[in-house]
Structures are given as C-alpha cells and as structure tokens.
C-alpha cells in the first residue's frame, strides 16, 4: 500500500513538473497576457481540465514558475558569496552573481518583470503571491546589504545600496538583452563591475 501511494505521488509530481516546464516555455513565448491554460495543457500533453487538478489559474502556474526561477537566482548568488573571504568581496560577488545569473538566463529576467505586463502599468499575481515572490527576490539580494553592513554602514544605507545595485543591474541587463548597449560601444558586464567597485570604494572611504 505504501509503495503504491509513493508511486502515485511520484507520478503526480512528474505531471506537475511537466506542466511547469511547458508553462515556462509558453510564458517565454507569449508572456502572461498572451498565454492560456489551453496552450500550456497542449504543450504538456494534457487536457485543460487536468491542469486544474494542480493549479487554480494561469497566474498560479506563473507564480510557481517564477518562484523556481528566484530560487535558482538565490542559489547562484549565495554560491558566489560562499567563495569569498572579505565583506568587500562578498558585496561584489553578490551583485555580480545577480547580474551574471540574468545575463545567462534572459528568459528568467523576462519572468521577473511580470509586474510590467501590458506596458508599464503595474499588475501583479495577487497580493499573497506577490508578497511571497517579492520576499524571494529580496532574499536573493540580501547578501548585498549584509556585506554593506559588514563594511560599517547603517541598515538603511545598506538596504538602499541593495536597491541601487538591483536598479543598476536591471538597467544594464535591459540594454544588454535588447542590444542597445552596442550603441554605446560598451560592455554591460564591465559597466556593472565598475559600478560595484565604485560603490565599494565609496563605502570604504566613508
């Protein structure tokens, strides 16, 4: 009986993973607005009705896909930080780890900006989901603020630095993935690294 139950659970989890993988592909192609449960079901090899056994809506599916993406982001940042020794090194590793993850995974960057679907009018996935996802993003960025605290700044300034690094990185990533960075004959990675070095130097002087 236990083996049978375990087998059913494994099959159910496998189906769920297939749905999420299919959804990630559809969302990458169509965005949240353009995607439909029917398209996701067809890609996964199921009927639309079967999806409701696992998820209540496409927003729920999107939230799960983004949650997994943010978990991967957090793991990449923490792995980069784990290889450092000093606070300055940790700050640089965290900021550059964030930047490199989205450099190598542009589709994940698209997923992260679901709040700007349909132009620049903000629209979320529901309050509870938004709060959970925002917390996951903040957790991935938190090593930047923690390293700044080690360098002697206040919690407020450390948090502001985290926001600044996030904003600078996403701006450069936008230029990189749209090809606009070529207009300036610049390297997005080099500009990000220069920015982080400048901020670390400023903190050290302070």
N, C-alpha and C positions, 0 to 999 in steps of 0.2 A: 504493500500500500504506500509506504514512504517513497519507494523508488518510483512508483507511478506518479505520485504527486510531484516529486522532484523533476521527473521528465516533463510533466505538463508545464511546470514553472519555467523550465529551460526553453521549451518551445514558445511559450508566451513571451519570454524576454527576447528571444530571437526575432519574433514577429515585430515586437516593439522597436528593436534596433533597425530592422529593415524599413519600417515606416519612417523613422527619424532620418535615416540615410537618404531615403527617397525625398523626404521633405526638404532636407538641406539642399539637394540638387534643384528642386523646383523653386525654392525661395531664392537661390542664387540666380536662376534664370528669369524669374518673374517678379521677384520682390514679394513682400507680404500682401500688398493690394492685389497683385495680379495672380497670385497663387490661389488654388482652390483645393478643397478636400478631395474632389474627384480626381484631379490631376495627380495629387500625392498618392491616392489609392491605386491608380492605374500604374504609376511608376513602381510602387511597392509590390504590385501583383495581387492586390486585394480589392474588395468592393468598398465603396464609400461607407456603407453601413458598418463594415468591420472596423473601421478606424475609430468609431465612436465607443468601441469597447475599451480603447486605450486612451483616447483623448476626447475632450468635450468640444473642441473647436480648433480651427487652424491657428488661432492665437496661442492656445495651449501647446500646440506642437512647436510653434515658433519659439516659445519661451523655453522649451526643453532643448531645442537645438542650440539656442543662444547660451543657455546655461552650461552646456557641454563645452561650447567654444570658450567661454570665460574661464572655465575650469582649466582648460588647456593653456590659456593665456597665463593664469596664475601659476601653473606648474612651471612654465617656461621662465617666468620672472624669478620665481623662487630658486630654480635651478641655477640661474645665472648668479644670483646673490650668494648662494651657498659656496661658490668658488672664490670668494673674496675674503680679505682679512681686515681691511680698514673701513671706517664709515664712508670715506670719500669713494672708495672702490665700490662699496655696496650701493651708494646712490647712483653712480654711473652705471653699474651693472643692471640695476632695476630699471632705470629709464631706458637704457639701450636694449634691454631684454624685451621690454614692452614694444619698443619701436621695431625690433627685428622680427618679433612674432607676427606683427601685422604686415611687415614687408614681405615675409614669406607666405603669408596666408591672407591675401587680399579679400577673399570671399568672407572670411571671418570679420574683417573690418566692415564690409557691407552689412553683415548681420547685426553688428553692434550699433549701427546707426538707424535701426528700425524706427526710432522716435521721429525721424525726419522723412518718413514715407509720404508721398504725395506732395513734395515740395518741402518748405521749411516750417510748415505748420505742425507743431508737436502733437503726436498721438501715440499713446502707449498701448500696452497689452493688458491693461487692468491694473489697479493700484497695487494689489498684493504681488502680482508678478513683477511689476516694475520695481518695487522695493527690493524684492529678492535679487533681481538681476543687477540693480544698481549697487547693492551690497557686495555682490560677487566682483563687480568691476573695481569697487573701492578696495576690496581685499587684495586684488592683483596689483593695485597701485600703491598700497600701503607701505611696502618696503622703501619707497622713495621718501616718504615722510618720516619713517622710523630712522633712516640713515641721517636725515637732516637734523633730527632731534639729537642724535649722537654727536653731531657737529656743533651742538650748542645753541640752536635756535629755539624759539618758543614753539609750542604746539600749533598756534595759529599760523605762524610763518611756515612751519613745516607742511601744514595742510595746504597753504597757498602755493607752496613750491610744487607739491604734488599736482595741483590743478594746473599750474603753469606748464609743467612738463607734459601733462596729458594734452593740453591745448596745442603746445608747440609740436608735439609728435603727430597728432592727428592732422594738423595743418600741412606738415611736410608729407605725410602719407597721402593726403589728398592730391597734392602736387605730383607726387611720385606715381601714383596709380592712374592718374589722368594724363600723364605725360607732360604736364605743364612745367615741371621742373627743368625740362630741356630748354625751355625758352630763356632761362637764365644761365645756362651752361654750368649748372651747379649739381652737386651730389646731395641727395636728401640725407643719406647716412652721414656724410661729412658735416652737413649743417646741423644735424641733430647732435652729433658728438661735440661739435664746437659749442653749441648752446649749453649742453650739460657741463662741459668743462668750465665754461664761463660762470655758470651758477655756483659750481663747487668752489671756484676761486673766490667768488664774492662772499660766500658763506664763511670760508676760511679767514678772509680778511676781517669780516665782521666779528 
